[in-house]
């Protein structure tokens, strides 16, 4: 199992950044480089607990689909998206939001497991972990920009 931990300091309220983080339309905007599109389930607006979304996006030259459910949510503090169908053996993304002094610390913990045994592990070490880290970092950059501009 591979784990990616990212922290992003955002000058915003928890409610603003929490809602931006679970907004399907904002996800499309923040992942424009991979042409992510919601094709099933909740396809626009805010996703809530026990709802699903199926994404279609281009990664490594291929269009891939990834269906996630939101199995847990504590408004403005925490939510989880977990893969139901897709290319990973397992995929779980925990989103946490912690109040600071005039800012919110947005914490992403991504845990996943690749299929295909040793070949999947090699692909992960050589390419996938860096790709996912960059993918989430770019998404967080867009979320931070939107949240901080909304606060002005």
C-alpha positions as CSV (number, residue, x, y, z in Angstrom):
1,X,0.0,0.0,0.0
2,X,1.3,3.4,-1.0
3,X,0.5,6.6,1.0
4,X,0.8,10.2,-0.1
5,X,0.4,12.9,2.5
6,X,0.0,16.6,1.5
7,X,-0.7,19.7,3.6
8,X,-1.9,23.0,2.1
9,X,-2.2,26.2,4.2
10,X,-5.2,28.3,3.0
11,X,-6.3,31.7,4.2
12,X,-10.0,30.9,4.1
13,X,-12.9,29.5,6.3
14,X,-13.3,25.8,6.7
15,X,-16.7,25.9,5.2
16,X,-15.5,27.6,2.0
17,X,-12.6,25.2,1.4
18,X,-14.6,22.1,2.5
19,X,-17.3,22.9,0.0
20,X,-14.9,23.7,-2.8
21,X,-13.2,20.4,-2.2
22,X,-16.3,18.4,-2.6
23,X,-17.7,20.4,-5.5
24,X,-17.8,18.4,-8.7
25,X,-17.6,21.5,-11.0
26,X,-14.5,22.7,-9.2
27,X,-13.0,19.3,-9.5
28,X,-13.4,19.5,-13.2
29,X,-11.8,22.9,-13.2
30,X,-8.9,21.8,-11.0
31,X,-8.1,18.7,-13.1
32,X,-8.5,20.3,-16.5
33,X,-5.0,19.0,-17.6
34,X,-6.4,15.4,-17.6
35,X,-9.8,16.5,-19.0
36,X,-11.7,15.0,-16.1
37,X,-15.4,14.7,-16.6
38,X,-18.1,13.4,-14.3
39,X,-20.1,10.9,-16.3
40,X,-22.3,9.2,-13.8
41,X,-23.7,9.7,-10.3
42,X,-23.4,13.2,-9.0
43,X,-22.2,15.1,-12.1
44,X,-22.4,18.7,-10.8
45,X,-22.6,20.7,-7.5
46,X,-21.7,19.3,-4.1
47,X,-21.3,15.6,-3.4
48,X,-22.6,14.3,-0.1
49,X,-22.2,11.2,2.1
50,X,-23.2,7.9,0.4
51,X,-23.3,9.5,-3.0
52,X,-21.1,8.3,-5.9
53,X,-19.4,10.0,-8.9
54,X,-17.8,8.3,-11.9
55,X,-14.9,10.2,-13.4
56,X,-13.5,9.8,-16.9
57,X,-10.0,11.4,-17.5
58,X,-6.9,11.0,-19.6
59,X,-3.9,9.6,-17.8
60,X,-0.8,8.2,-19.4
61,X,-2.4,8.6,-22.8
62,X,-5.5,6.6,-22.0
63,X,-9.0,7.5,-21.0
64,X,-9.7,5.8,-17.7
65,X,-12.8,5.7,-15.5
66,X,-12.8,5.9,-11.7
67,X,-16.0,5.5,-9.6
68,X,-15.9,6.8,-6.0
69,X,-18.3,6.8,-3.1
70,X,-18.2,9.2,-0.2
71,X,-18.6,6.7,2.7
72,X,-17.8,9.2,5.5
73,X,-18.3,12.9,6.0
74,X,-18.2,15.2,9.1
75,X,-19.3,18.6,7.7
76,X,-16.4,21.1,7.5
77,X,-13.9,18.8,9.2
78,X,-13.5,15.6,7.2
79,X,-14.6,13.5,4.3
80,X,-13.4,10.4,2.5
81,X,-13.7,9.3,-1.1
82,X,-13.1,5.7,-1.9
83,X,-12.9,3.8,-5.2
84,X,-15.7,1.5,-5.9
85,X,-14.7,0.7,-9.5
86,X,-11.5,1.6,-11.4
87,X,-7.9,0.6,-12.2
88,X,-6.5,0.5,-8.7
89,X,-6.7,-2.5,-6.5
90,X,-7.7,-0.1,-3.6
91,X,-7.9,3.7,-3.5
92,X,-8.9,5.9,-0.5
93,X,-8.5,9.7,-0.2
94,X,-9.1,11.3,3.2
95,X,-9.7,15.0,3.2
96,X,-9.2,16.8,6.6
97,X,-9.6,20.5,7.4
98,X,-8.1,22.0,10.6
99,X,-8.6,25.6,11.8
100,X,-5.4,27.6,12.4
101,X,-4.9,31.2,13.4
102,X,-6.5,32.9,10.4
103,X,-6.1,30.0,8.0
104,X,-7.2,26.4,7.4
105,X,-4.8,23.5,7.0
106,X,-6.1,21.2,4.3
107,X,-4.6,17.7,4.7
108,X,-4.8,15.0,2.0
109,X,-4.0,11.4,2.8
110,X,-4.2,9.2,-0.2
111,X,-3.7,5.4,0.2
112,X,-3.8,3.1,-2.8
113,X,-2.7,-0.3,-4.0
114,X,-1.8,-1.1,-7.6
115,X,-2.8,-4.3,-9.4
116,X,-0.5,-6.5,-11.5
117,X,1.9,-7.6,-8.7
118,X,5.5,-6.7,-9.1
119,X,4.8,-4.8,-12.4
120,X,2.2,-2.7,-10.6
121,X,4.6,-1.9,-7.8
122,X,7.4,-1.0,-10.2
123,X,5.0,1.3,-12.2
124,X,4.0,2.9,-8.9
125,X,7.6,3.5,-7.7
126,X,8.8,4.8,-11.1
127,X,5.8,6.8,-12.3
128,X,2.5,6.6,-10.5
129,X,3.3,8.1,-7.1
130,X,4.9,11.2,-8.6
131,X,2.0,11.5,-11.1
132,X,-0.7,11.3,-8.3
133,X,1.3,13.7,-6.0
134,X,1.5,16.3,-8.9
135,X,-2.2,15.7,-9.8
136,X,-3.4,16.4,-6.2
137,X,-0.9,19.2,-5.7
138,X,-2.2,21.0,-8.8
139,X,-5.8,20.5,-7.6
140,X,-4.8,21.9,-4.2
141,X,-3.2,24.9,-5.9
142,X,-6.5,25.7,-7.7
143,X,-8.6,25.1,-4.5
144,X,-6.3,27.5,-2.6
145,X,-6.5,30.2,-5.2
146,X,-10.3,30.0,-5.4
147,X,-10.8,29.9,-1.6
148,X,-8.4,32.8,-0.9
149,X,-10.0,34.9,-3.7
150,X,-13.5,34.2,-2.4
151,X,-12.4,35.5,1.1
152,X,-11.5,38.9,-0.4
